[in-house]
């Protein structure tokens, strides 16, 4: 992460900026844009699961695009299995983030 200021929570070297995180329990609530990706923060014994993305050459949370007809939860469960080999029956929806993506 490349710092933090009053305008955003975090940023990376590629210019992606985390603007906000909105806790939502199990209800996504009202948004002005559709959810396009799901990420999984899976904790076990005080450790967070990360997967290595070979294309970007970095460690990141498992997750990816929400396919047509999928809920964010279904996409997260599928992506967790595809990227980390972990099979779970259910996940808790924690909320949603607002990002500004970098030029790439």
C-alpha atoms as an extended CHARMM CRD file, in Angstrom:
* protein
*
       104  EXT
         1         1  UNK       CA              0.0000000000        0.0000000000        0.0000000000  PROA      1               0.0000000000
         2         2  UNK       CA              1.2250000000        3.4330000000       -0.8670000000  PROA      2               0.0000000000
         3         3  UNK       CA             -0.0370000000        5.6070000000        1.9030000000  PROA      3               0.0000000000
         4         4  UNK       CA             -3.2950000000        7.0090000000        3.0800000000  PROA      4               0.0000000000
         5         5  UNK       CA             -4.7930000000       10.4810000000        3.0490000000  PROA      5               0.0000000000
         6         6  UNK       CA             -8.1340000000       12.1700000000        3.7090000000  PROA      6               0.0000000000
         7         7  UNK       CA             -9.4520000000       11.3010000000        0.2370000000  PROA      7               0.0000000000
         8         8  UNK       CA             -8.9150000000        7.5320000000        0.3120000000  PROA      8               0.0000000000
         9         9  UNK       CA             -8.2690000000        4.5650000000        2.5910000000  PROA      9               0.0000000000
        10        10  UNK       CA             -5.4600000000        2.9660000000        0.5840000000  PROA      10              0.0000000000
        11        11  UNK       CA             -3.7520000000        2.9460000000       -2.7930000000  PROA      11              0.0000000000
        12        12  UNK       CA             -1.3570000000        0.6620000000       -4.6270000000  PROA      12              0.0000000000
        13        13  UNK       CA              1.5280000000        1.2230000000       -7.0090000000  PROA      13              0.0000000000
        14        14  UNK       CA             -0.7710000000        0.7360000000      -10.0330000000  PROA      14              0.0000000000
        15        15  UNK       CA             -2.9500000000        3.7180000000       -9.1570000000  PROA      15              0.0000000000
        16        16  UNK       CA             -5.9010000000        1.7140000000       -7.7770000000  PROA      16              0.0000000000
        17        17  UNK       CA             -7.5110000000        3.5550000000       -4.8620000000  PROA      17              0.0000000000
        18        18  UNK       CA             -9.7640000000        2.1850000000       -2.1060000000  PROA      18              0.0000000000
        19        19  UNK       CA            -12.1460000000        5.0790000000       -1.5090000000  PROA      19              0.0000000000
        20        20  UNK       CA            -14.5160000000        3.5280000000        1.0590000000  PROA      20              0.0000000000
        21        21  UNK       CA            -15.7290000000        0.3090000000        2.6620000000  PROA      21              0.0000000000
        22        22  UNK       CA            -19.4080000000        0.0280000000        3.5780000000  PROA      22              0.0000000000
        23        23  UNK       CA            -20.3350000000       -2.7480000000        6.0420000000  PROA      23              0.0000000000
        24        24  UNK       CA            -23.5940000000       -4.3240000000        4.9480000000  PROA      24              0.0000000000
        25        25  UNK       CA            -24.2880000000       -7.4790000000        6.9390000000  PROA      25              0.0000000000
        26        26  UNK       CA            -26.2480000000       -9.8020000000        4.6950000000  PROA      26              0.0000000000
        27        27  UNK       CA            -28.0550000000       -7.0530000000        2.7520000000  PROA      27              0.0000000000
        28        28  UNK       CA            -26.1180000000       -5.3010000000        0.0040000000  PROA      28              0.0000000000
        29        29  UNK       CA            -28.3380000000       -2.2390000000        0.2500000000  PROA      29              0.0000000000
        30        30  UNK       CA            -28.7020000000        0.6160000000       -2.2030000000  PROA      30              0.0000000000
        31        31  UNK       CA            -25.7430000000        1.3940000000       -4.4880000000  PROA      31              0.0000000000
        32        32  UNK       CA            -25.2160000000        3.6750000000       -7.4440000000  PROA      32              0.0000000000
        33        33  UNK       CA            -23.2370000000        1.0280000000       -9.3600000000  PROA      33              0.0000000000
        34        34  UNK       CA            -23.5240000000       -2.7480000000       -9.7420000000  PROA      34              0.0000000000
        35        35  UNK       CA            -21.2040000000       -5.0980000000       -7.9050000000  PROA      35              0.0000000000
        36        36  UNK       CA            -18.8110000000       -6.5530000000      -10.4730000000  PROA      36              0.0000000000
        37        37  UNK       CA            -16.3380000000       -8.5830000000       -8.3810000000  PROA      37              0.0000000000
        38        38  UNK       CA            -16.3130000000      -10.5770000000       -5.1650000000  PROA      38              0.0000000000
        39        39  UNK       CA            -13.3100000000      -10.9550000000       -2.8780000000  PROA      39              0.0000000000
        40        40  UNK       CA            -12.8810000000      -13.3530000000        0.0360000000  PROA      40              0.0000000000
        41        41  UNK       CA            -11.1590000000      -12.5060000000        3.3160000000  PROA      41              0.0000000000
        42        42  UNK       CA            -10.7600000000      -15.9620000000        4.8500000000  PROA      42              0.0000000000
        43        43  UNK       CA             -9.1910000000      -15.9740000000        8.3200000000  PROA      43              0.0000000000
        44        44  UNK       CA             -7.9910000000      -19.1060000000       10.1380000000  PROA      44              0.0000000000
        45        45  UNK       CA             -6.0110000000      -19.1500000000       13.3970000000  PROA      45              0.0000000000
        46        46  UNK       CA             -5.2260000000      -15.4470000000       13.0350000000  PROA      46              0.0000000000
        47        47  UNK       CA             -3.9400000000      -15.7980000000        9.4770000000  PROA      47              0.0000000000
        48        48  UNK       CA             -5.4360000000      -14.3280000000        6.3100000000  PROA      48              0.0000000000
        49        49  UNK       CA             -5.4960000000      -16.4900000000        3.1720000000  PROA      49              0.0000000000
        50        50  UNK       CA             -3.8230000000      -14.8580000000        0.1600000000  PROA      50              0.0000000000
        51        51  UNK       CA             -3.2380000000      -16.3380000000       -3.3010000000  PROA      51              0.0000000000
        52        52  UNK       CA             -0.3700000000      -15.5130000000       -5.6420000000  PROA      52              0.0000000000
        53        53  UNK       CA             -1.4550000000      -13.8870000000       -8.9050000000  PROA      53              0.0000000000
        54        54  UNK       CA              1.2000000000      -14.8720000000      -11.4460000000  PROA      54              0.0000000000
        55        55  UNK       CA              0.0210000000      -12.3390000000      -14.0250000000  PROA      55              0.0000000000
        56        56  UNK       CA              0.4210000000       -9.4070000000      -11.6170000000  PROA      56              0.0000000000
        57        57  UNK       CA              3.2350000000      -11.0990000000       -9.6470000000  PROA      57              0.0000000000
        58        58  UNK       CA              1.6950000000      -10.2750000000       -6.2740000000  PROA      58              0.0000000000
        59        59  UNK       CA             -0.2150000000      -11.7940000000       -3.3540000000  PROA      59              0.0000000000
        60        60  UNK       CA             -3.8990000000      -10.8830000000       -3.1160000000  PROA      60              0.0000000000
        61        61  UNK       CA             -7.2490000000      -11.9410000000       -1.7420000000  PROA      61              0.0000000000
        62        62  UNK       CA             -8.9630000000      -14.7180000000       -3.6990000000  PROA      62              0.0000000000
        63        63  UNK       CA            -11.8040000000      -13.4350000000       -5.8220000000  PROA      63              0.0000000000
        64        64  UNK       CA            -12.8850000000      -12.3020000000       -9.2440000000  PROA      64              0.0000000000
        65        65  UNK       CA            -15.6540000000      -11.2940000000      -11.5820000000  PROA      65              0.0000000000
        66        66  UNK       CA            -19.2710000000      -12.0740000000      -10.7660000000  PROA      66              0.0000000000
        67        67  UNK       CA            -20.6750000000      -14.1550000000      -13.6300000000  PROA      67              0.0000000000
        68        68  UNK       CA            -24.0620000000      -13.4050000000      -15.1720000000  PROA      68              0.0000000000
        69        69  UNK       CA            -26.7710000000      -14.8830000000      -12.9370000000  PROA      69              0.0000000000
        70        70  UNK       CA            -24.4640000000      -15.2860000000       -9.9210000000  PROA      70              0.0000000000
        71        71  UNK       CA            -24.8870000000      -13.5550000000       -6.5990000000  PROA      71              0.0000000000
        72        72  UNK       CA            -21.8120000000      -11.9370000000       -5.0290000000  PROA      72              0.0000000000
        73        73  UNK       CA            -21.7750000000      -14.7920000000       -2.4690000000  PROA      73              0.0000000000
        74        74  UNK       CA            -21.9200000000      -17.5040000000       -5.1600000000  PROA      74              0.0000000000
        75        75  UNK       CA            -19.0830000000      -15.8180000000       -7.0620000000  PROA      75              0.0000000000
        76        76  UNK       CA            -16.9620000000      -15.5960000000       -3.9030000000  PROA      76              0.0000000000
        77        77  UNK       CA            -17.4910000000      -19.2990000000       -3.1140000000  PROA      77              0.0000000000
        78        78  UNK       CA            -16.6420000000      -20.2680000000       -6.7170000000  PROA      78              0.0000000000
        79        79  UNK       CA            -13.5590000000      -18.0380000000       -6.8970000000  PROA      79              0.0000000000
        80        80  UNK       CA            -12.2910000000      -19.2990000000       -3.5170000000  PROA      80              0.0000000000
        81        81  UNK       CA            -12.4860000000      -22.8580000000       -4.8260000000  PROA      81              0.0000000000
        82        82  UNK       CA            -10.9090000000      -22.0300000000       -8.2100000000  PROA      82              0.0000000000
        83        83  UNK       CA             -8.0300000000      -19.9690000000       -6.8390000000  PROA      83              0.0000000000
        84        84  UNK       CA             -7.2560000000      -21.6070000000       -3.4950000000  PROA      84              0.0000000000
        85        85  UNK       CA             -8.8300000000      -25.0700000000       -3.6830000000  PROA      85              0.0000000000
        86        86  UNK       CA            -10.9710000000      -24.3120000000       -0.6090000000  PROA      86              0.0000000000
        87        87  UNK       CA            -14.5350000000      -25.6250000000       -0.6880000000  PROA      87              0.0000000000
        88        88  UNK       CA            -17.0140000000      -23.8560000000        1.5910000000  PROA      88              0.0000000000
        89        89  UNK       CA            -20.7930000000      -24.0520000000        1.6970000000  PROA      89              0.0000000000
        90        90  UNK       CA            -21.4560000000      -20.4670000000        2.7030000000  PROA      90              0.0000000000
        91        91  UNK       CA            -19.7490000000      -17.1500000000        3.3820000000  PROA      91              0.0000000000
        92        92  UNK       CA            -20.8730000000      -14.0730000000        5.3030000000  PROA      92              0.0000000000
        93        93  UNK       CA            -21.3010000000      -10.9440000000        3.2010000000  PROA      93              0.0000000000
        94        94  UNK       CA            -19.2800000000       -8.2790000000        5.0350000000  PROA      94              0.0000000000
        95        95  UNK       CA            -19.9820000000       -5.2870000000        2.8360000000  PROA      95              0.0000000000
        96        96  UNK       CA            -18.8220000000       -3.5780000000       -0.2870000000  PROA      96              0.0000000000
        97        97  UNK       CA            -15.9700000000       -1.3100000000       -1.2650000000  PROA      97              0.0000000000
        98        98  UNK       CA            -15.8280000000        1.6650000000       -3.5730000000  PROA      98              0.0000000000
        99        99  UNK       CA            -12.6960000000        1.7860000000       -5.7510000000  PROA      99              0.0000000000
       100       100  UNK       CA            -11.2010000000        4.1070000000       -8.3130000000  PROA      100             0.0000000000
       101       101  UNK       CA             -9.2000000000        1.9490000000      -10.7070000000  PROA      101             0.0000000000
       102       102  UNK       CA             -5.8390000000        3.0360000000      -12.0700000000  PROA      102             0.0000000000
       103       103  UNK       CA             -5.0430000000        3.5590000000      -15.7600000000  PROA      103             0.0000000000
       104       104  UNK       CA             -4.1240000000       -0.0970000000      -16.3770000000  PROA      104             0.0000000000
